[in-house]
Amino acid sequence: MGRTPAQVGLAWGLQNSGVTAPIIGARTPAQIEEDLGAFEVDFTASQLARLDDASAIEPGVPHDMLASDHVRNVTKAA
């Protein structure tokens, strides 16, 4: 894409509804200028899908247990 990892990460965060506040960790004016390049990044649908896949996490316990059919059926019965 011709962009730095920081620009790609910030741009993805700006376009991802699950990210409410992308964090800019710049310590120098040059890093701030680099980070501002995130506003010029345009992703294709394929690129966004790859980033979403790479960042996907499994919620784990207790979320997987609470989402199970057993728990949902017990809750409905109560």
N, C-alpha and C positions, 0 to 999 in steps of 0.2 A: 504494500500500500504506500510505501514511501513515508511512513509515519513512525514516530518513536513508540516504544511500548507504553510510555506514560500517556501519550496522546490517544492511543487506541483504548487503553483502559479507562481513561476519563470520558472519552466519547461514548464508549459502551455504557458506562454508568449514567451518563446524561440521557441516553435513549432507553434505559431499562426502568420500567415502572417500579420494579422491586428495590431500586436504589433511590433513597430519598435525598441523600446529600453526598455526592462524590467528594472525596477529600483530596485537596491539593496539598502535597507535602513539600512545596518548594522552599528552598532556603536562600536562593539567590535570584536576582532579577532575570538572569538567563533562563533559569528553570521555570519561572513564572511565564516568560515569553513562550517557552516550549509548551507548557501546559495549555496556554491559550489556543494553541494550534488544534486542540481537541474540538473546538467549535467549527473547524473546517473539515472535519472527517465525515465522509458519507459512506455508510456501509451498504453493501448489497444484502439482499435477504439471505443469501448463502453465507456470507461472512457473519451476519448476526446469529444465524443458526449455529455456526461453528463455535462462536464465543459463548452462546448460551449452553451448548453441550459441554464445553470445556469447564464452565463454571458451575455446572449442576452439582448439587449435593443431595445426599440422602438424609432426610431429617433425623432418622434414628429414634431411639427411645426417648420419650414416651410417645412421640408422634405416630410412629408406625403401629404401635399397639393400640392407640386410641382410634386409629383409622380402620382397624380390622373389623371384619363382619361380626365377630363375637362380641366385641365391646358395643358396637352400634346396636346389635340385637338386644343385648342386656339393657341398654339405656332405654330403648323403645318399650321394653316390657315393664320397666319400672314406672 
